[in-house]
Amino acid sequence: MKKFLAAALSVLLVALLLSGCGAKTNENEIRIGINYELSGAVATYGQSSVDGIMMAIDEINAAGGINGKTIVPVKYDNKSEPAEATTLANKLMTQDKVLAILGPATSGSFKAEIPVAEKNKVPVVTGSATADDVTVDLEDGQVVYNDDGSVKGLKEYAFRICFSDSYQGSAMAAFASENLSAAKAVIIKDTSSDYGKGLAANFLATFTEKGGEVVAEEAYVSGNTDFNGILTKIKGMDFDVIYIPGYYQEAGLIIKQARAQGITAPILGADGFDSPTLAELAGADALNDVYYTNHYSSLDKDPLVTQFIADYNAKYGKEPDAFNALGYDLAKFVCDGISRCETLDSESLKEALASTENFVGVTGSFSVDEKHNPVKSIVVIGLKDGVQDSSVKVSA
């Protein structure tokens, strides 16, 4: 009997110790993970996204939470590293016991946490990961359907509220052809990222379908700083526009060096341009005849947008960018899903997110399609002296 009691006591102690390793749950709280790039190479995206997320959560909690329950954000910095994003996703799900995870911002880091989500059956949702294969596996670059019409290779627990690279690249090609009357283009692409390669491929396909010609494709990799060789090579060519599918760090330098060499052709890009650092790197004078696809424009006069801008300015003392707006919509989207859950668990939340229809957000209204992508419009923003000067909604 003594041996039995000792063994039982040991089991009880181990159970107590193990239960202490996870987060203590409170029935009046809903824990939401935040896994974002708050330092490192693309910290500006993560920081902006999280500012928007926190503003939305503060608003929801101030209004009484969700069915009387307070949203509790559990926030970590993945340091712009996919491996760290994976580690933190595991921690958030298994130790912090979150209902869902918001982020990361970039496609590589978001995709790195998806296997953890599938294993633990916890939804992960991004506001800005645009790679085509974020929510579904592709075959030869295409979505494949099963015989019953369902999507083959659907990543069941992964969602996003931004459009994909294929749509973004195609929309910019349509804008170049139809709005700028461009017939010839040069592509200078970041070949070190899925983001840059995906955008370039879809711009090329749509531009040529519309009768345009890509006269040169040049490449660089993340971290490059001297692009004068590429620019000298293309300077003597006949082209109407330059398309730079990449992030602001290199794009800002390319634009600065292109203008310094006397290249005056319009320069086009994608949402990776959307950072105040772009103007710091390029200089305001260089940022004329520059256009990029984006999810949101501060020039939009929709009352929902103008109210968001006013509220954000009051909270943070500056005008919001697209990543602020996407972060805000991301938190509101997930909380909307939580409010529609039949039971407060991750499985029910997954079903609620997948069935979302006519969600109204700052970055546009949308429904979620069978690939867990939003069906929404896209904006092209024009810059004048480094400041947003125009915006137009376009379709690919």
N, C-alpha and C positions, 0 to 999 in steps of 0.2 A: 504493500500500500504506500509506503514512504517513497519507493522508487516511482510509483505511478504518479503521486502528487508532485514529486520533483520534476518529472517529465512534463506534466501538465503545466506547471508553473513556468518552465522554460519556454514552452510553446506560446503561452500567454505573453511573456515578456518580449519574445521575438515579434509577435503580432503587434504589440503596442509600439515597439521601436519602428517597425515598418510603416505603421499608420502615421507615425510622426514625421516620416520623410516627405510626405505629400503636403499640399496646402490644405489648411483647415477650411472647410466649406461652411457657408452661411446661407440659410434658406432665403434670406432677404437680399442676397447679392447674386449677380450674374457676372462671372469672370470671363473677360475677353482678352485674348493674347494679342500683343502688338510686337511683331518681329520685323524691325526695320533697320535700314542703313542710316544710322545716326552718326557714324564716323566713316572715314575711308574715302575711296575714290568717288562714289556717287552719293555722298552724304546729303547734298543739297536736296535730292529727291526725297530721301527718307525723312529729313527734318521737316520739309514742307508738308509732306503727307501726314506726318504725326501731328503737326500743329492743327491741320484740318480735322483729323480724327478726334483730338482732344476737345476741340471746340464743339463738335457734334455731341460727344458724350456728355460734356458739361450742360449743354442745352437739354438733352434728354433727361438727365438726372434732376435738373432744376424744375422740369415739368412733371416730376413725380416718378421718373424711371419707366420701366416697362412692367405694367401690371403691378405697380407698387414696389418693384425690386430695383435696387440700385445697380448700375453698370460699373463694374470695377475693372479698369484696364490694368493688365500686367505687362509691363513694357520692358523690352530688351533691345540692345544694340547688336546687330549682327556684323558690324564693322565692314559692310559691303563685301562680305566673303560668303560664298555659297555653302562652304563646309560649316561655317559658324551658324548660318541660317538653319541648317539641318539639325545641329546640336541643340539650338534654342527651341526649335519646333518640338523636338522630343521632350525637352524639359517642360515646356508649357503644357503639353498634353498629358504627360505621365506624372509630373510632380505638382504643377500648378493647377491642374484639372480645369483648364479653360473649356468653354463651350465651343469656341471657334477661334481662329487666328486671323488677324488682319495683317496683310503684307507677306513677304517683302515687296519692294517697289519694282525691282528689276526682274526680267524674265529668268535669268540664270539662277538667282537666289530663290525665287519663288518655286521654280521647278525642282530645286534641290530639296524643298521641304515636302513636296507632294507625296513621295513614298511613305513618309512618316504619317501623313494624314490618312493615306489609304490603309496603313497598318492599324492605326488607332481609331479609324472611323470618326475623324473630327474634321469638319469643313475648314478649308483655308480659302481666303478671298483676297484678291489683289485689286488695287485701284489703277495700276499702271503697267503691269507686265503684259507686253503686247505681242510677244512671239506667237506665231500661229499654233504651235504645238503645246501651249500652256495648259489647255483644258482637255485636249484630245490627242492621241497618237496619230501621226500622219503616215501614209504610205506613198512614197514618191512625191512627197509634198502636198498630198491631197487628203481630205477627209473621206473615209470609206464607211459605207453603211451596210448593216447586216440585212439579211433577207426580210426581216420584219420591219425594216425602216429605221431601226434604232442606230445610233452612232457606234461604230466599231472603235474600240480603244478609248472610250470616254473615261476621263479621270473623274470618277464619281464624286469625289469630295473637294474638287477644285473649281473655283468660280472666279470670274473677273467682271468688272464694270466698265472697262475701257475697250476700245475697238482693237482689232488685230493689226499686225504689220502689213498683211496682204491688203487689207482695206485701206490702211494709211498710205502705203506706197502707191496704190492704184489711184486713190483720190488726188494725190499730189501730181501724178502724171496727167490726170484729167484736167486739173487746174492749169498746169503748164501749157497743155495743148489748147484748151478752150478759152481760158481767161488771159493768158499771156501770148497766145498765138505762136508758141515755140514749136519749131520744126526739127531742131537739132539740139541734143543735150550731151553734156559730159557728166559722168557719175564718178564721184570720189568717195569710196566707201570704206568703212571700218570692217576689215575682214577678220578681226579678232573676236567679233561678237555675233551671235545669232541675230540680234536686233539689226545690225547694219546690213548683214547679208540678206536677211528677209526683206527688208525695205527695198534694197537695191534690185532684187530679183523681180519684185512686183511692180516697181516703177518702170523697169525696163519692159516687162511684158505688156503693160497697159499703154505705155508711150508708143511702142512700136505698133500695137494694135490700132492706135488712132492715127497711124501714118507718119509718126515721128521717127527719127533716127538717132541712136546713141552713137556718137562718133568716137568716144573713148571711155574706157572704164579704168580708173586708177585706184590703187589700194594703199591703205595705211593700217597700222595697228594701234591699239590703245597705248597711250604714253608717248607717241611720236610728237615732236614739237616743231620740226623744220619741214615744211611742205613746199619750199621754194623750187625744188627739183621737179616735182609734179606740176606745179603751176607754170614753170618755165616751159615745160613740155607741151602743155595744152594751150598756152597763150596765143600761139600762132594759128591755132585751129579755128575752123568756122563753126560756131555754136551759138545758141540763143540763151541757154540756161545751164547752170551747174547744180546738180543734185548731190547733197552731202548727207547720206543716211548714217548718222552717228550721234555721239553725245557732245554736249557743249564744250567739254575740255579741249577737244581737238578742233571742233567746228569753229570755235571762236578764233583760234590761231590761223586756220585755213582762210577764213574770211579776211582777217587782218592782212595776211601776207598776199592774198589775191588782190585786194584793193591797192596795196602798196606797189604791186607790179603793174597797176593800171588796168586790171581786169574789171570791167564795169557791168558785165552781164548779171542779170538777176540770179541770186543764189537761193536755192530751195533746200528745205530740210524737214525734219519731223519733230515730234514732241520732245525729243532729246535736246532740242535747242532751248527749251523753256527753263531758263535759269538766269538769275541776275548776273551770274559769273560770265555769261556769254558776252554781255556788254563790257565787262571789265577786261576780258581777254581781247576782244576785237576792237574796242573803242567805238564810241557812239557814231562817229563820222563814217565808219566802215559799214554800219548797219542800216543801209538804205537799199531799196530793191532786194530785200531779204524777206522770204516767206516761209512759213512752216505750218504743217498740219498739227492740230491740237484738239483737245477735248472740250475746251472752254475758252471764252474770250471775255475779258473784263469790259469790253465795249458793248456787250449784249445788254439791251434795255429791258429784258424780261424782269418783272417785279421781283421774282424769286432771286434772280442774280443780283440785282441792285441792292436788295436787302441783305443778302449774304456778304457782299462787298462792304456795306456799311457796318455790319456786325463784326466782320473780321477786322476791319480797320479800328473799330472801337476796342477790340480785345488785344490786338497785337501791334497796333500803331503803324500799319503798312497795308498796301493793296495786296490782295491774295493773288497767287499765280495758279496755274492749272493743277499743280500737285496739291496745293492747299484745298482746291475745290474737289479734286478726286478723293482726297482723304476724308473730307467732310461727307461726301456722298457715300463713300465706302462704309463709314460707321453707321450712317442713317439707313443704308440698304440692309446691312446685317441686322441692325436692331429692328427694322421693319419685319424681317424674316422671323426674328425671335418672338415678336408680338403675335405672329400668326401660327406659332408652334402649337400642335395639339398637346404635346407633353414637352417639358423643358429639358430636352436632351439633344445631343448632336445629330442623331439620326433624324429626328423630327425637323431640326433646323435645316438639314440638307434638303429635305423634301420641300420645305417652305421656300428656300432660296430658289430651287429649281422651278418652282411654279409661279414665280413672281411675274406679275403683269402690270404694266402701266405705272411703274415706279417713277415718281416725279423728283428729279434731282437738279442741282445747280448746273451740272454738266450735261443736262438733257434728260428727257423722259425715255424710259426703255422698258422692254420686257425681256426676260431671259429665254434664249433659244435652246434647242436640244443639245447644243455643244457647250452649254453653260456660259455663253457669251451674251452681251447685251446687244439688242437691235436698236441702234441710235445713230444720230447724225454726226458729221465731222466738221470741224471749223478750220479754215486756212487764215492765219494771221499775217498781216503785213507790217513790217517795221519801217519807221522813218526816224533817222538819227537815234536809233537804238530803242525807240519807244513804240508801243503798239499804235498803229495809225489806221488800220482797217481790218475788217474781218468779213469773211463770207462763208456761208455753209455750202458745201459741195457734196456730190455723190461720186463714187468710183465708177 
